[in-house]
Amino acid sequence: MSQPTTVLTDYLLALAALGSAWRLYRRRARPSVPTLLWAASFAALGVAAVVGGTWHGIPRGVLPSLRRSLWCVTYVAIGLADLLILAGATWAALARRPRLAILALLAGRFLIYVALVLGRRDFRYVAYEFGLTIVLLLVFGLDLARRGNRAAAFVLGGVLASLAGGIVLSAGLDLHRQFNNNDLFHVIQTLGVCLFYNAGLLLRAR
């Protein structure tokens, strides 16, 4: 197996994301729309982590067509996870009329992102998408804090964890020859998922 530690940490992230999705969905008989959207976001992230981990497990030069397909699925699933978590935040933060306008913009952004990553398969687009999503979630968390919402601390904690993970990944920080920056990023993102999960429990429609 190629990159076994990366595969395992990716699957750890997938387990946390899929478990969070299931627990949010089953939390109450009638979960709020923002909670359901965040559950769907975690499910998409879980798919991205499973497929991405599988990609890391296949050595370079082996099954190139399969590896290319797996990476495209990973890219799209990451974008879908970002779309859904921001849609949930929008539903919790805005009233109906401005909410619809922002949701339309988010959907358009997602379609542009998919066209770019499938056309060029460049990781930079994933990084830009991730960075913009974190900035928007920071704005959401600060708005929750302004309104005294209990979810604010968890959202801001998740944002800080995601930001730290992004810095680790972009800086190429390896803790060990067998534990590289991808592995550390996955562990930090697992913590971020746990924090965002706790925020999802508290979200309600505005």
Secondary structure, DSSP 8 states (H G I E B T S, - for coil): --SHHHHHHHHHHHHHHHHHHHHHHHSSSS--HHHHHHHHHHHHHHHHHHHHHHHHHS-TTSSHHHHHHHHHHHHHHHHHHHHHHHHHHHHHHS-HHHHHHHHHHHHHHHHHHHHHHHHH--HHHHHHHHHHHHHHHHHHHHHHHHTT-TTHHHHHHHHHHHHHHHHHHHHT--SBTTB-HHHHHHHHHHHHHHHHHHHHHH----
